[in-house]
Amino acid sequence: MANDTRIRTRRKGDHTEILVLIKHPIEPEQQPDMTSKGHFIQRMDFFLNGSTVAVAELGPNIEESPLIGISVKNANKGDRVSARWVDTAGVHGEAETDVR
């Protein structure tokens, strides 16, 4: 699967929103033939200037191609933000940008 992960920042007062769009297919946990345990994004890490600011533990109820966001208080213009994710099949992706 190609790493089709996009990240964007948006300043709102003294906070900065970090929004991540992940193009990812989702396979429900329980299939009728019981041959699959599901395929979904299970973890997402958010970073500000290389330091972890949030970790999201996700589950099988997440939508296909989700938009996931957080808000951080101490991000300044020019700071580097990034996000990394991994799914149940070990596929991973990441994206980074500067705060505008």
N, C-alpha and C positions, 0 to 999 in steps of 0.2 A: 504494500500500500504506500502510495506516495505521501510524503509529509506535507499535507495541505492544511497547515495551521497558520492562522492569521491573528495578529495581535494589534491592539489599538489602545491608546490612552486618551483620556478626556479629563481636563481639569474642571472641578466643580467646587468653587470656593477654596477652602483649605484642604480639600481631599482630591485625590486623583483616582479615577476609575481605570482599572485594567480590564479590558474585554478581550476574550480569546474565542475565536470561532474555529472549530475543529471539524473538518470534513471527514466523517467516520461512519461506516455502516454499523448498525446495531443488530445483534441477533439475540432474541429473548433467551432467558436462562433455560426455560423448559420448552423443548421442542417435542412435537407429537411422537417422533420416532426415538426420542431419548438418546440420540447419538451425540448431542452437543451439550456442553455445560454453559453455553452462552458466550457471546463475544461483545464486550462493552468496555468503555474507558473506566478503569478502576481507580486511578490516582492522578492527581494533578498538583504540581508544585509551582508556586509563584515566587519570583525573586525580584529584589530591588537592589541594584548595584552588587549583585552576586550573593546577597544574603537572603535567606528564606523569609518571606513575610506571611505566607499562608500555604496550607496543605489541604486539599480537598480529597476525601475518600468517597468515591462515587460507586454506584451500584447498577444493577441491571435495569432499573427504571428510568435511566437517563435517556433522553431522546436522541434520535439519529442526528448527526451533525450539530451538536449543541453549541450554544453561545454561553460561555461561563465567565462571570466577572466578579471582581472584588473591588473594594475601595481601600486605599491606603492614605494615611495622613502625612507622612514625611517625605513625599516624593517632590523633587524640585525639577524645574525645567532643565533638560539635558541629562537627567539621571537615566540609567539603563534599567529597563524592566524586561523580564523574560518569564516564560512559562514552559513547563515540560509536562508531558503526560505519558502514561503507559496503559495498555489495555490488557485484557485477560489472556491474549495470545502472545504477549511480549512485544507487540508492535508499539513503537513510541514516536513521539514527535515533539517539536519545540519551535518556538518563535521568540524573537526579541525586537525591541525598538527603544527609542529614546522618548522620554516624556517631553511633550510639546507645550 
